[in-house]
Amino acid sequence: MGFLKVEKLEYKSVLPPARGLGQIISAFANSKGGFIVLGVSDNTGKVVAHGLSEDFHANSVTHKAIDMISPRPEVAYQYITFEGKRLYVIKVNPSSTTVSIEGKIYVRKGDRSLLTNPPTREAEKNKFGRIQTINEKLNTYKKNCTDSKSSFIDHYQGIINLVDDLENLLYPESPFTPTNNQEGKILMRILFASCADNFETYLSNILYEIFLASPESLKSAQTVTIKEVLDCTDMQEFVYYWAKKKLGKLQKGSVKGFINENNQISSLNVIDETQMDEIERILQIRHLYSHRNGVVDEKFIQYHPGLYNVNDTHQLSIDEMLNYFVYLLETVNNIDKAAIEKYSLSTSD
């Protein structure tokens, strides 16, 4: 397997999510074609065949990846045995027309798949200097990360751009002063809730990637109903469903309960008691904004003692919101790096 040029060959030690696999396929199709070999690593400069777990069927993930690409490229795929290991090989033929995945166009350059049409921003933006600093950090954090973290960052970049565009609504006086504009107050609550929701989505997605890469981590004493299994079209869909279901405790504000029930996250040892408490406080602000229009209740006071009275209206300045924004970003970054190392997750370039 080592005789092909790197621009026509991609090794992955585990089965990537459909979106990540689709990006590689589309990059090969937009270049000279190539091969993707799953179940093989070359991190140390030496190609090692580990084999691909038999607990999941790579065909269904590959089908979903191809369905995301338009127009559909010419692709062939099959399992093979190499040195006694079960591998999965995808052959991608070069396309006569440019293909894209979710509107993004990738090409192969050396041993990497590169995005050729990233979104652009006008140079005169970034009225609040901190926004530019955060945007630069987001771009840095997008390198060598999981598909889950890449999607998380895409969402956060969208929020940052909205904040930058809507200065007159969100911080007409100062980034350090809550807005007095009624529409701005509503929009601030929506944006903050979206930040917290995106954090939960990342945790669901990273669990899914861990389950795909390490199927044995999914096996536990927890029971599922026959209906839950039958309602899913394939194993991958069930795994994604199960990962989202595990967020139940987190969505109720119990970060500690979520961590304790998901050893895949707790075993990474990147979130301590102090961090869990802070995340719970952040999620309680989200709950207040999503369900009570920012009006403080007794439960909220339990998480933020001595700061508010019942029926007070909670407000944040843009600078305060960005503090929480960065806190969740750093938490995701730490989880992602640890998960990649522990579970050998597939990463983007």
Secondary structure by P-SEA (a helix, b strand, c coil): ccccccccbbbbcccccaaaaaaaaaaaaacccbbbbccccccccbbbbccccccccaaaaaaaaaaacccccbbbbbbbbcccbbbbbbbbccccbbbbcccbbbbbccccccccccbbbbccccccaaaaaaaaaaaaacccccaaaaaaaaaaaaaaaaaaaccccccccccccccccaaaaaaaaaaaaaaaaaaaaaaaaaaaaaaaaccccccccccccaaaaaacccaaaaaaaaaaaaccccccccaaaaaaacccccccccccaaaaaaaaaaaaaaaaaacccccccaaaaaaccccccccbbbbbcaaaaaaaaaaaaaaaaaaaaaaaaaccccccc
